[in-house]
Amino acid sequence: MKPQEIVLLDLFSGVGGFPLGLKQAGFTIKKHYFSEVDPYAIANYSHNFKNAIYAGPIENIKKGAFEKPDIVCFGSPCQDLSIAGKREGIKGSKSRLFFEAVRILDTYRPGLFIFENVKGLFSSNQGKDFEIVLRSFANIGLYELQWQLLNTAWVLPQNRERIYLVGSLREKPRPEVFPIGKSCKKTEDCTRKKLSERGIAPTIDTKVGDQGNYAPYIFTIRSGRKLKEGSKVEFRKDRSTNDITGADQDNLLINNWIPLRVERTEKAKKIRKANQKKGIDYAPFQEKQFVPRSDGKMGAITAHPQHENLLCNLGNVRRLIPLECERLQGFPDHWTKYGIRDGKQIELSDSRRYQLIGNAVSVPIVQIVGEKIKNSTGFKIRGAKIGKSVALNTPLDGLGRTGKTPISYYGGKQNLTKRILSLLPEHNLYCEPFVGGGAVFFAKEPSSVEVINDLDGKVVNFYRVCKLQFTKLQKLIQSTPHSRKLHTEAKAILQDDTEKDMVKKAWAVWVQTNMSFSSRIFGGYAYERKSNGITKTIVNKKNEFTSAICDRLDLVDIECNDALTVIKSRDTRESFFYVDPPYFNSDMGHYKGYSKQDFTQLLDILSKIKGKFLLSSYPSDILENYKKKYKWSQQSVEQTVSVAKGKRDKKKTEVFTANYDIGKTEQSLAGIQNEVILLRSKALRIRFALLK
């Protein structure tokens, strides 16, 4: 099979915006299946796609019903999710069908799927519905997800914002689909060529001013349908229609234009009069209104509302005809006019056509997404073997987290991350008072509120630069080889108290932690005689240093403070503290002088907090006494620790202590899917690529 040839399954197919867009993107559909329940949509689909095979209602699709698809496309019913709707949520009477689509994905396991839905999915039920969507996809255990809010207005004069989410097999190279922006070549081509050459509404050829070839302009009426001189109005300056809907009364077009002039309100006149007494001729523009001009003359449309602008004569308002709605969605002319029923051609009514077009995806947007998929280097569309299972680190593996810390760190918990994640309780605020290398933080899913703290200013500076000056730091790191000379230079930078370049200091921390033996800042240069394992590790660290790190830190509060102070200040009943302090009475690692007394003070604070904590430490009599006194829960695990060059590694027992029940045996990560931390709407913003 050629790379561009696909087997397509189009769920909730409507009038076929997905296959049409994918064809325009260069895909050849070898086998074509579709599922729909609307009889008029089925008739129209059968007319436009002669070779498409009807698979029946989605609830009736079973395993083995047809050939395994390479791509599954669907925009599940969204009436319950739309901002303008009743907001019943994902379990509304229609939106529940989303879960049927997830079942199909899990059954057939295509190489890729494309999901489209309304912008309101982000905010529906305080963001919980989108969390359910992500969790449902992630629980299949196969797909890496990426998404973005795209606007049809980038390519056609219709303001239609929709979420596009692409899921691709995690075991394959990920197609680089997003970000997509207004400046991409495809959107420019669509706007300049399609609109200027073909036009949007040839029945109306009026072009006003020098604002381009968007004709006609569509305006939004503030109140009523009749315009009288002096009445207030609101109009669109983006020269786009509103979102084309299935309700034909919402789709209005203007036949004729009359000019507007700016007129001061009575309040503005009073303000101006008062200012004139002070020698100032001024009235705020907010206290002005647009009214029709009585002289019949027309000013050019400008981007500045204080200039003369245009407004329609509402006596000549008419509805957009279906042909114009088709063009505003990017469909060919008369795409929805005909259907096939019982082998005979039928003509659809205008009301049916409005409904079908309003529920459709915008073809040029699908085309752009399809082209990004098709042109991705190294990506091949091939489904996973049906029945094959893929283990996940967490139920939402790959979402909102980078997976690995950008720096290695002495005493870090890279090898214990899975164990620790399985012990985390539900919470609202997450805090690490001793973040160090942040192995747990970067591996976990984002929480609603997150705080990381470290008393080491060098480490804190590294994270702050990752958050605020990531691009500069990334360029330095990407050009850094495994080098003894650079390791020495980095050490000198960190020891120089006069060094003011924060990016250079952050780079030095990356070099020292990743190139030193045992990942210690100011440690000896790490190298090997019998293999190039360390060099490979450095290369991997460089490859993993991506913008996902910056995104992960986007909503995180980064502090450089005493750990006890941070714990006290962030303590609530919904707080959770992962506490990984330095090992007391040890001269190893980045801290010096962490004493037995310091550890005792920490335990005393933890015994009094309202929230929950999980403490990582070595066994000690002090800890054992506190555990018995406060009836804390405890687990232990043995691990190997590198000590010094030329010496044997030591085996250490790591003890996990908590003020909540963590059980006596290790939980399997596959069994905690319903216990993982809920993603709140604020945390989800980290991964939203809302490029506009």
Secondary structure, 3 states (H helix, E strand, C coil): CCCCEEEEEEECCCCCHHHHHHHHCCCEEEEEEECCCCHHHHHHHHHHCCCCEECCCHHHCCCCCCCCCCEEEECCCCCCCCCCCCCCCCCCCCCCHHHHHHHHHHHHCCCEEEEEEEHHHHCHHHHHHHHHHHHHHHCCCCEEEEEEEEEHHHCCCECCEEEEEEEEECCCCCCCCCCCCCCCHHHHHHHHHHHHHHCCCCCCCCCCCCCCCCCCCCCCCCCCCCCCCCCCCCCCCCCCECCCCCCHHHCEEECCEEEEEEEECHHHHHHHHHHHCCCCCCCCHHHEEEEECCCCCCCCCCCCCCCCCEEECHHHEEECCHHHHHHHCCCCCCCCCEEEECCEEEECCHHHHHHHHHCCCCHHHHHHHHHHHHCCCCCCCCCCCCCCCCCCCCCCCCCCCCCCCCCCCCCCCHHHHHHHHCCCCCCCEEEECCCCCCHHHHHCCCCCEEEEECCCHHHHHHHHHHHHCHHHHHHHHHCCCCCHHHHHHHHHHHHCCCCCCHHHHHHHHHHHHHHEHHHCCCCCECCCCCCCHHHHHHHHHHHHCCHHHHHHCCCEEEECCCHHHHHHHCCCCCEEEEECCCCCCCCCCCCCCCCHHHHHHHHHHHCCCCCEEEEEECCCHHHHHHHHHHCCEEEEEEEEECCCCCCCCEEEEEEEEECCCCCCCCCCHHHCCCCCCCCCHHHHHHHCCCCC
